[in-house]
Amino acid sequence: MIYTKLGHYSHPEHKLKLIHSHTPYKCDGCMDIGFGLRYRCNPCNFDLHKDCMFATSSANHAFYKDSMFKFHDSPPGERERFCDACGGDVKGFVYHCKAHNRDLHPCCRNLPCRIEGDGVVLNLKEKVTSKCYWCGKRELWEGVTGWSYVSTCKTYHFHVSCVKDILVKRWEKEYFNGDHGNSSVSRALEIDMNPNLQLVPYQGGGNGRFGKYLKMVKFVVKLIVSTLLGDPTAIVTSIIEAII
């Protein structure tokens, strides 16, 4: 059961209402950007990711079987910290493993290990050998690969971080073009495959085959985006667009 109105210790003044965000927002828990569902106090302009709202005192993860993560309201220690999943800065709520010096945003810790849609199966991977087809790199930066979604056929590979960037940049493009009222996260699914896309796996076959290949690449990105948004309707839309 999902409760639509709840209190949270980080905002004792008012209860938070579950809503679906039509624009990106900043979570006041982990301080990271959010999309889709959130718990919000409208009078105070206070927002929490669903995963931050229901963070537990301790957690584990299949990628790090030797780690026990403890929940912290703020990054522990003096040094700057980053999320081992997306590579983003840790500025607020975090799961931290002191023994192995690992950190996970609450939302990243809860990413689904498997995504399926229209015959495509994507598995969440900690370590990869191929390059991301959006940024063209294997690592986010030196020594940090970040987590990726990789298809079982090994044809499609996208960093979680890159897909989040796609959403943000798409929204920013619309917003700064003056489309303030309609710059919704659902519009972010209308993804342009910009020149940064590294279509490494494709090897000839004519314009027709390339067009079908590009359409499938767009579908895979949309499938991941739909999962990050927590919007099954978006997934259905993606499937329909992919086969037209």
C-alpha positions in Angstrom: 0.0 0.0 0.0 1.3 3.5 -0.9 0.1 6.2 1.6 -0.7 9.5 -0.1 -0.1 11.7 3.0 2.6 11.1 5.6 4.8 12.8 8.1 8.6 12.7 8.0 11.1 13.5 10.7 13.1 15.8 8.4 10.0 18.1 8.0 8.0 17.9 11.2 6.0 21.0 10.5 3.6 19.4 8.0 2.7 16.1 6.4 3.9 15.4 2.9 1.6 14.5 0.1 2.4 12.0 -2.6 2.2 13.7 -6.1 3.5 13.0 -9.6 5.9 15.8 -10.6 5.5 17.3 -14.0 8.9 18.9 -13.9 12.3 17.9 -12.4 12.7 18.9 -8.7 15.4 18.9 -6.1 14.9 16.4 -3.3 15.4 18.0 0.1 16.7 14.7 1.5 19.5 13.6 -0.7 19.7 17.0 -2.5 19.8 15.2 -5.9 17.4 15.9 -8.8 14.2 14.0 -8.9 11.6 13.0 -11.5 8.1 11.5 -11.3 6.7 10.6 -7.9 7.6 12.7 -4.9 6.3 13.5 -1.4 5.7 17.2 -1.2 4.8 20.0 1.3 3.5 22.7 -1.0 3.4 25.6 1.6 7.1 25.0 2.5 8.3 24.0 -1.0 9.7 20.8 0.5 10.2 17.6 -1.5 11.4 14.1 -0.9 12.0 11.2 -3.3 9.9 8.2 -2.5 13.1 6.3 -1.7 14.3 9.1 0.6 10.9 9.2 2.3 11.1 5.5 3.2 14.8 5.2 3.8 15.7 2.5 6.3 18.4 2.7 9.1 20.5 0.0 7.4 20.6 -1.7 4.0 22.6 -3.9 1.7 23.0 -4.4 -2.0 23.6 -7.4 -4.2 26.6 -5.7 -5.8 28.4 -5.4 -2.5 27.7 -8.5 -0.5 30.6 -7.7 1.9 29.1 -4.3 2.8 26.5 -3.2 5.4 25.2 0.3 4.6 24.1 2.6 7.4 21.8 5.5 6.6 23.0 9.1 7.3 21.2 12.4 7.0 24.4 14.0 5.7 27.7 12.7 4.3 29.9 11.3 7.0 33.4 12.6 7.5 35.2 15.7 6.2 36.0 14.7 2.6 33.7 15.1 -0.4 31.9 11.9 -1.3 30.3 10.5 -4.4 27.7 7.9 -5.1 29.2 4.6 -6.3 26.2 4.0 -8.6 25.7 7.2 -10.5 28.9 9.1 -9.7 27.0 12.1 -8.4 28.0 14.1 -5.4 26.7 13.1 -2.0 25.2 16.2 -0.4 22.4 14.8 1.9 20.7 11.5 2.6 23.1 8.6 1.9 23.7 4.9 2.6 27.3 4.6 3.7 29.5 1.6 4.3 32.4 2.6 6.6 34.3 -0.7 6.2 34.7 -0.4 2.4 34.2 3.4 2.0 31.1 3.1 -0.3 28.2 5.4 -0.7 24.8 5.1 -2.4 22.0 7.6 -2.9 18.8 6.1 -1.7 17.3 6.2 -5.2 20.3 4.5 -6.7 20.4 1.8 -4.0 16.8 0.9 -5.1 17.3 0.8 -8.9 15.7 -2.3 -10.3 18.3 -5.0 -11.2 16.3 -6.0 -14.3 14.1 -4.1 -16.8 12.0 -5.8 -19.4 9.9 -4.4 -22.3 8.8 -5.8 -25.7 11.4 -8.6 -25.7 14.2 -6.4 -24.5 15.9 -7.3 -21.2 18.3 -4.9 -19.5 20.3 -5.9 -16.5 21.9 -3.5 -14.1 25.7 -3.9 -14.0 28.3 -2.7 -11.6 31.3 -3.5 -13.8 31.3 -3.3 -17.6 33.8 -3.8 -20.4 32.0 -2.0 -23.2 31.5 1.7 -23.7 28.3 3.6 -22.9 26.5 4.3 -26.2 25.6 7.8 -25.1 28.9 9.3 -23.8 31.1 6.9 -25.6 33.1 6.1 -22.5 33.4 3.1 -20.2 34.2 5.2 -17.1 32.4 8.3 -15.7 35.9 9.5 -14.8 39.2 7.8 -14.0 38.7 4.7 -11.9 34.9 5.2 -11.6 32.7 3.3 -14.0 29.3 3.9 -12.3 26.4 1.5 -12.8 25.0 0.8 -16.2 22.0 -0.9 -17.8 23.2 -3.5 -20.4 21.0 -5.6 -22.7 21.3 -9.4 -22.5 22.2 -9.4 -26.2 25.1 -7.1 -25.2 24.1 -4.6 -28.0 22.9 -1.7 -25.8 24.7 -0.2 -22.9 23.9 3.1 -21.1 25.3 4.6 -17.9 22.5 5.4 -15.3 24.2 8.8 -15.0 23.9 9.5 -18.7 20.2 8.7 -18.8 19.6 11.1 -15.9 21.6 13.7 -17.8 19.4 13.1 -20.9 16.3 13.9 -18.8 17.7 17.0 -17.3 19.2 18.5 -20.5 16.0 17.8 -22.5 13.9 19.6 -19.8 16.4 22.5 -19.7 16.3 22.9 -23.5 12.6 23.3 -23.4 12.5 25.5 -20.3 15.1 28.0 -21.6 13.3 28.0 -25.0 10.4 29.5 -23.1 8.2 26.4 -22.8 7.8 26.8 -19.0 4.3 25.5 -18.8 4.7 22.3 -20.8 8.3 21.3 -19.9 7.3 18.0 -18.3 9.3 14.9 -17.6 7.0 13.0 -19.9 8.2 15.2 -22.7 11.7 14.1 -21.9 10.7 10.8 -23.5 10.7 12.5 -26.9 14.5 12.0 -27.0 16.6 13.4 -29.8 19.6 11.2 -30.5 22.2 14.0 -30.5 25.7 13.8 -32.0 27.1 12.6 -28.7 25.5 9.2 -29.2 28.1 6.6 -30.0 26.5 4.1 -32.3 29.5 1.7 -32.0 27.8 -1.7 -32.4 26.1 -0.8 -35.7 28.0 -2.2 -38.8 26.4 -1.1 -42.0 23.5 -2.7 -43.7 21.9 0.3 -45.5 19.8 3.3 -44.4 16.7 1.1 -43.7 18.5 -1.1 -41.2 20.2 1.8 -39.6 16.8 3.5 -39.1 15.4 0.4 -37.4 18.6 0.2 -35.3 18.3 3.8 -34.2 14.7 3.3 -33.4 15.6 0.4 -31.1 18.3 2.4 -29.4 15.8 5.2 -28.7 13.4 2.6 -27.3 16.0 1.2 -24.9 16.8 4.7 -23.6 13.1 5.4 -23.2 12.6 2.1 -21.4 15.3 3.1 -18.8 13.9 6.6 -18.5 10.4 5.2 -17.9 11.9 3.1 -15.1 13.6 6.1 -13.5 10.3 8.0 -13.7 8.4 5.2 -12.2 5.8 5.7 -14.9 4.5 2.4 -16.5 2.4 4.5 -19.0 5.6 5.9 -20.4 6.9 2.3 -20.8 3.8 1.4 -22.8 4.2 4.5 -24.9 7.8 3.6 -25.6 6.9 0.1 -26.8 4.2 1.4 -29.2 6.6 4.0 -30.6 9.4 1.4 -31.0 7.3 -0.9 -33.2 5.6 1.7 -35.4 
